[in-house]
Amino acid sequence: MLPYPHIRPVIFSIGPFKVRWYGLMYVLGFSAAYYLVQRRIKRLGLKRLAANFENLNFVLILAVIIGGRLGYVLIYNLPYYLKHPLEILATWHGGMSFHGALLAVIIAGIIFCKKNALDFWQTADLYVVVAPIGLGLGRLGNFINGELYGRVSTVPWAMVFPNGGPLPRHPSELYEMLLEGVVLFLILWRLQDRKMPPGFILAFFLIFYGIFRIFVEFFRQPDPQLGFLFGFLTMGQLLSIIMILGGLVIMLCRRGKEASL
């Protein structure tokens, strides 16, 4: 068993203002995406997208935050928030849904691209390549917070989490950081220069993320308010199955297509 590294979630505070590791991970993820996507746009000479780059980033950041929060509220804990509606705004108490953020980003991206005459599929391909950086950093933030820990285990690297009871558990946040962050980023980074129809990188992202998430969910403790669906499936696995199917549909529909940018 490994000792859990007790890291204070708050880096520093000035009066009521607190800077937390989890929030910093979002900032680092957004910053990495900004830099890498901007560099890619310049390399490809996408002038129209470059002209809309700043506004698009602002819209997508809002979509991640709003969609992630509303996704958690609606999918994972709606009865609680109906009783405590002001808690919806208390994001510092935790509760963000990747699948909610993903749906919001896709909807916002489609609307923005249509309004500004951009190719949504090629734009999506540029952004999803760097999305795993933020995902991996976010899981590291979960680990520092001691949340979203794994199921009880006897593996040598199991840890006793502060809020997980006395028994050692899988550090499933680190599994997700490696698979959904590092491994997924390396896969997409290698694929981005291969000749394929616009939208295929997005499809690969949906498929590989879904596979990795389904796998890790076997080690992650289900949300206590939901437990198992149908007695064996977690909500994360169900939503990830839908992601995989969505990725396959995109591949079927985008075969033979060419970019319009």
C-alpha positions as CSV (number, residue, x, y, z in Angstrom):
1,M,0.0,0.0,0.0
2,L,1.2,3.5,-0.8
3,P,0.6,6.5,1.5
4,Y,-1.8,9.1,0.1
5,P,0.2,12.3,-0.4
6,H,-1.8,14.9,1.6
7,I,-1.6,18.0,-0.5
8,R,-3.7,21.1,0.6
9,P,-6.3,21.7,-2.1
10,V,-5.9,25.4,-1.5
11,I,-2.5,26.8,-2.8
12,F,-2.9,30.2,-1.1
13,S,-5.7,32.5,0.0
14,I,-6.1,36.3,0.3
15,G,-9.0,37.0,2.5
16,P,-12.0,35.1,1.1
17,F,-10.3,34.6,-2.2
18,K,-8.7,31.2,-2.6
19,V,-6.6,29.7,-5.3
20,R,-7.0,26.0,-5.5
21,W,-5.0,23.3,-7.4
22,Y,-8.2,22.1,-9.1
23,G,-8.9,25.6,-10.5
24,L,-5.2,26.0,-11.5
25,M,-5.5,22.8,-13.5
26,Y,-8.3,24.3,-15.6
27,V,-6.2,27.4,-16.2
28,L,-3.2,25.3,-17.3
29,G,-5.4,23.2,-19.6
30,F,-7.0,26.2,-21.3
31,S,-3.6,27.8,-21.7
32,A,-2.0,24.7,-23.3
33,A,-5.0,24.4,-25.7
34,Y,-4.7,28.1,-26.6
35,Y,-1.0,27.9,-27.4
36,L,-1.0,24.6,-29.3
37,V,-4.2,25.2,-31.3
38,Q,-3.0,28.7,-32.2
39,R,0.4,27.3,-33.4
40,R,-1.4,24.7,-35.5
41,I,-3.7,27.3,-37.1
42,K,-0.6,29.3,-38.1
43,R,1.1,26.2,-39.5
44,L,-1.9,25.3,-41.6
45,G,-2.5,28.8,-42.7
46,L,-6.2,28.9,-41.6
47,K,-6.7,32.6,-41.9
48,R,-10.5,32.6,-41.4
49,L,-10.2,30.5,-38.2
50,A,-7.3,32.7,-37.0
51,A,-9.5,35.8,-37.3
52,N,-12.1,34.2,-35.1
53,F,-9.7,32.4,-32.7
54,E,-10.0,34.7,-29.7
55,N,-13.8,34.8,-29.7
56,L,-14.0,31.0,-30.3
57,N,-11.8,30.3,-27.3
58,F,-13.9,32.5,-25.1
59,V,-17.1,30.7,-26.2
60,L,-15.5,27.2,-25.7
61,I,-14.2,28.1,-22.2
62,L,-17.7,29.2,-21.1
63,A,-19.2,26.1,-22.6
64,V,-16.8,23.9,-20.7
65,I,-17.6,25.5,-17.4
66,I,-21.3,25.9,-17.8
67,G,-21.8,22.6,-19.5
68,G,-19.6,20.7,-17.1
69,R,-21.5,22.1,-14.1
70,L,-25.0,21.7,-15.5
71,G,-24.1,18.2,-16.7
72,Y,-23.2,17.2,-13.2
73,V,-26.3,18.8,-11.7
74,L,-28.7,17.2,-14.2
75,I,-27.1,13.8,-14.7
76,Y,-25.5,13.0,-11.3
77,N,-27.3,14.8,-8.5
78,L,-30.5,16.5,-9.6
79,P,-32.6,15.7,-6.5
80,Y,-30.0,17.4,-4.3
81,Y,-29.8,20.6,-6.3
82,L,-33.6,20.9,-6.6
83,K,-33.6,21.1,-2.8
84,H,-30.5,23.4,-2.7
85,P,-30.6,25.5,-5.9
86,L,-28.0,28.0,-4.7
87,E,-25.5,25.2,-4.5
88,I,-25.5,25.0,-8.3
89,L,-23.3,28.1,-8.3
90,A,-20.9,26.7,-5.7
91,T,-18.5,25.1,-8.1
92,W,-15.8,25.2,-5.5
93,H,-17.6,22.4,-3.7
94,G,-16.9,20.2,-6.6
95,G,-19.1,18.6,-9.2
96,M,-18.2,18.9,-12.9
97,S,-19.2,16.4,-15.6
98,F,-16.9,15.7,-18.6
99,H,-19.8,14.5,-20.7
100,G,-21.9,17.6,-19.9
101,A,-18.9,19.8,-20.9
102,L,-18.4,17.8,-24.1
103,L,-22.0,18.2,-25.2
104,A,-21.9,21.9,-24.4
105,V,-18.7,22.4,-26.3
106,I,-20.0,20.6,-29.4
107,I,-23.2,22.6,-29.4
108,A,-21.4,25.9,-28.9
109,G,-18.8,25.0,-31.5
110,I,-21.5,24.1,-34.1
111,I,-23.3,27.4,-33.5
112,F,-20.2,29.5,-33.6
113,C,-18.8,27.9,-36.7
114,K,-22.1,28.2,-38.5
115,K,-22.4,31.8,-37.6
116,N,-18.9,32.6,-38.7
117,A,-18.7,30.4,-41.8
118,L,-16.1,28.0,-40.4
119,D,-15.8,24.3,-41.0
120,F,-16.9,22.8,-37.8
121,W,-15.4,19.4,-38.4
122,Q,-11.9,20.7,-39.1
123,T,-12.1,23.1,-36.2
124,A,-13.2,20.3,-33.9
125,D,-10.3,18.2,-35.1
126,L,-7.8,21.0,-34.1
127,Y,-9.2,21.3,-30.6
128,V,-9.8,17.7,-29.6
129,V,-6.1,16.9,-30.1
130,V,-5.2,19.1,-27.2
131,A,-8.3,18.4,-25.1
132,P,-6.6,15.4,-23.3
133,I,-4.1,17.8,-21.7
134,G,-6.9,19.5,-19.8
135,L,-8.5,16.2,-19.0
136,G,-5.3,14.8,-17.5
137,L,-4.7,17.9,-15.5
138,G,-8.3,17.8,-14.2
139,R,-7.9,14.2,-13.0
140,L,-4.7,15.3,-11.2
141,G,-6.8,18.0,-9.5
142,N,-9.3,15.3,-8.5
143,F,-6.5,13.3,-7.0
144,I,-5.2,16.3,-5.0
145,N,-8.8,16.9,-3.7
146,G,-9.1,13.2,-2.7
147,E,-12.3,12.8,-4.7
148,L,-13.5,10.4,-7.4
149,Y,-11.3,7.7,-5.9
150,G,-11.4,4.0,-6.8
151,R,-12.9,0.9,-5.4
152,V,-11.4,-1.0,-2.4
153,S,-8.4,-2.9,-3.6
154,T,-5.4,-4.9,-2.3
155,V,-3.0,-3.9,-5.2
156,P,0.4,-2.7,-3.9
157,W,-0.2,0.9,-5.0
158,A,-3.7,1.2,-3.4
159,M,-4.1,4.2,-1.1
160,V,-6.3,5.2,1.9
161,F,-8.1,8.3,0.7
162,P,-9.1,11.0,3.3
163,N,-12.8,10.7,2.5
164,G,-12.8,7.1,1.3
165,G,-13.0,5.3,4.6
166,P,-10.3,3.1,6.3
167,L,-9.7,0.7,3.5
168,P,-7.1,1.1,0.7
169,R,-8.5,2.0,-2.8
170,H,-7.4,2.2,-6.4
171,P,-6.0,5.7,-7.2
172,S,-8.4,5.7,-10.2
173,E,-7.9,9.4,-10.8
174,L,-4.3,8.6,-11.8
175,Y,-5.4,5.8,-14.1
176,E,-7.7,8.3,-15.8
177,M,-4.9,10.9,-15.9
178,L,-2.6,8.5,-17.7
179,L,-5.2,7.0,-20.1
180,E,-7.5,9.9,-20.8
181,G,-4.7,12.4,-20.6
182,V,-1.3,11.2,-21.6
183,V,-2.1,8.2,-23.8
184,L,-5.0,9.8,-25.5
185,F,-3.0,12.9,-26.3
186,L,-0.1,10.9,-27.8
187,I,-2.6,8.9,-30.0
188,L,-4.3,12.0,-31.3
189,W,-1.1,14.0,-31.7
190,R,0.3,11.2,-34.0
191,L,-3.0,11.0,-36.0
192,Q,-3.4,14.7,-36.7
193,D,-0.9,14.8,-39.6
194,R,-2.3,11.8,-41.3
195,K,-4.6,12.4,-44.3
196,M,-8.2,11.7,-43.4
197,P,-11.6,13.4,-43.7
198,P,-12.3,16.3,-41.4
199,G,-14.1,15.0,-38.3
200,F,-12.2,11.8,-38.1
201,I,-9.9,13.1,-35.3
202,L,-13.0,14.1,-33.3
203,A,-14.4,10.6,-34.0
204,F,-11.1,9.0,-32.8
205,F,-11.3,11.2,-29.6
206,L,-14.8,10.0,-28.8
207,I,-14.0,6.4,-29.4
208,F,-10.7,6.2,-27.6
209,Y,-11.9,8.3,-24.6
210,G,-15.0,6.2,-24.4
211,I,-12.9,3.0,-24.3
212,F,-10.5,4.3,-21.7
213,R,-13.3,5.7,-19.5
214,I,-15.3,2.4,-19.6
215,F,-12.1,0.5,-18.6
216,V,-11.2,2.8,-15.7
217,E,-14.8,2.8,-14.4
218,F,-14.3,-0.8,-13.4
219,F,-11.8,0.5,-10.8
220,R,-13.5,3.7,-9.9
221,Q,-16.0,3.9,-7.0
222,P,-19.5,4.6,-8.5
223,D,-21.2,7.8,-7.4
224,P,-22.9,7.0,-4.1
225,Q,-26.2,8.8,-5.1
226,L,-26.4,6.7,-8.3
227,G,-24.6,3.5,-7.7
228,F,-24.8,0.9,-10.5
229,L,-27.3,1.2,-13.3
230,F,-29.1,-2.1,-14.2
231,G,-27.0,-3.6,-11.4
232,F,-23.6,-3.6,-13.2
233,L,-23.2,-0.4,-15.3
234,T,-22.0,3.0,-14.0
235,M,-23.3,6.3,-15.4
236,G,-19.8,7.1,-16.8
237,Q,-19.8,3.8,-18.7
238,L,-23.3,4.3,-20.1
239,L,-22.4,7.8,-21.4
240,S,-19.1,6.6,-22.7
241,I,-20.9,3.9,-24.7
242,I,-22.9,6.6,-26.3
243,M,-19.7,8.5,-27.1
244,I,-18.2,5.5,-28.9
245,L,-21.4,5.0,-30.9
246,G,-21.3,8.7,-31.8
247,G,-17.7,8.5,-32.9
248,L,-18.5,5.5,-35.2
249,V,-21.5,7.4,-36.7
250,I,-19.3,10.4,-37.4
251,M,-16.8,8.1,-39.2
252,L,-19.5,6.6,-41.4
253,C,-21.0,10.0,-42.2
254,R,-17.7,11.8,-42.9
255,R,-16.1,9.2,-45.2
256,G,-14.8,10.9,-48.4
257,K,-15.5,14.4,-47.2
258,E,-13.0,17.3,-47.7
259,A,-12.3,20.4,-45.7
260,S,-13.9,23.7,-46.7
261,L,-11.4,25.9,-44.8
